[in-house]
């Protein structure tokens, strides 16, 4: 039986379209998923849309089910939630998360989907990939009880980190962003908010996720001596200048990178599947709905993505709805 679907393809930087695609015949260990929602992050995915992935990072930036190559044509995305229509009996009818691009239906190995817990709404489950990044970051950062922690950058990743830190006992968390509208998101997540000039100093840990050199410089300024900046930003092909003179050495500051492509070495016994399952479990918290800031139909993606990329649509995670 022939199966068809429609997918969003980036034809070239700044321009994409919906294409009809032929689905492969599913094998015994495959599932056929009908998409309910997918998510667009204004970070990595809009950088891909603009053609900002440097050639040296083409392999590292590949999504699990990407087709085509950077800068395009390429089918890219990794936040899909759908219903299993065919496959193993234990999965048929279940709502699942998959690291799949924007497509109405798709065939993947059953091992590539993770069942969404019953207490997590399907629309919220698109955040699983970003909350997974936050889980990995906190495994790397290893915050301690009572720490003073700042998250610089109130985008999708930064807000996810702040939301998880809000659950740590005795930790005082402040979200810092240049956009005063992020104050409402911070309040919904249960953390303090400040503009960069008003941010609290003497912080034990600063998680940087603004993807700007100004944000990274401010993150260093906010640290206590011997403090650490955990760098989550992805700069693509942009160069970043840092003020490593001044008091950087005398205060013994640390900048450490973190990236979701590998499981944190601080948790050597955990698998990618363990990490994703934990992220979905954490999404039972309705406060995380604050990270979904807009919604469009799948058919509108070719018009919506350019607006997300240039900031005409201000968003954290933009939800894509499938009919």
Beta strands, then each sheet from edge to edge (+ up, - down):
strand 1: 3-12
strand 2: 15-23
strand 3: 30-41
strand 4: 67-68
strand 5: 74-75
strand 6: 80-86
strand 7: 95-98
strand 8: 105-109
strand 9: 113-115
strand 10: 148-152
strand 11: 172-176
strand 12: 192-194
strand 13: 203-208
strand 14: 223-231
strand 15: 254-257
strand 16: 292-297
strand 17: 317-321
sheet 1: 1+ 2-
sheet 2: 8+ 3- 6+ 7- 9+
sheet 3: 8+ 3- 17+ 16+
sheet 4: 4+ 5-
sheet 5: 12+ 11+ 10+ 13+ 14+ 15+
end
